[in-house]
């Protein structure tokens, strides 16, 4: 890969009349060097396997997000006691569905 980068760098010859083409060659050489030096990851790789544990599933991720959202709603309700109590019960119910899924099945 380093030979290819060196070859691309040698091809770049700056001239006063053809700056557009030499700029394009320079950008291409930088892109090749960047591709050789850095690993570019896609969003899909991270989204599919967010956790390293094999027992962690997409269902658990969704339950976790719902439980956290319900907790935030419950904790954010401060003035209306009836609504706060109702949201507390909703959070506890959502958490009851989430917690058992966390037990590891080996």
Secondary structure, DSSP 8 states (H G I E B T S, - for coil): -HHHHHHHHHH----SS-HHHHHHHHHHHHHHHHHHH-----HHHHHHT-SS-TT--HHHHHHHHHHHHHHHHHHH--S-HHHHHHHHHHHHHHHHHHHGGGS---
